[in-house]
Amino acid sequence: MRLLEFLDQQDLSSAYYDPNADEAHVKTINDTRKPKLTLKHLNRLKRIRALRKIEDLKRAGLLSVMYAIPDEGGMGGGGGFGGPGF
C-alpha cells in the first residue's frame, strides 16, 4: 500500500492518519483470513496429534506381526502344487 492511501486525501497538508477511514483491517463476512488460534484450539490439536501417534504405534505393531518372517516349524504355505507331497 502507498502512504497516501492511509492519509486523508482532502487535506494533505495536515497528513494525519484517520483510523475511521481505514478499510485495510476490517473483516467482512466473505473474508478468507485464518482465524486466530486460541489455547482451546491448540490443546485440541495437541490431543489429536497424541491420538494419531498412538494409532500409528498400534498399526506398526500389527504390521510387524502380520508381515513377520514365519518360523521354520510353523504351518507355512511353502511347497506349492508341484512339491513333493503331490
PyMOL commands that set and color helices and strands:
alter all, ss='L'
color gray80, all
select helices_A, chain A and resi 3-6+19-21+39-66
alter helices_A, ss='H'
color red, helices_A
deselect
rebuild
show_as cartoon
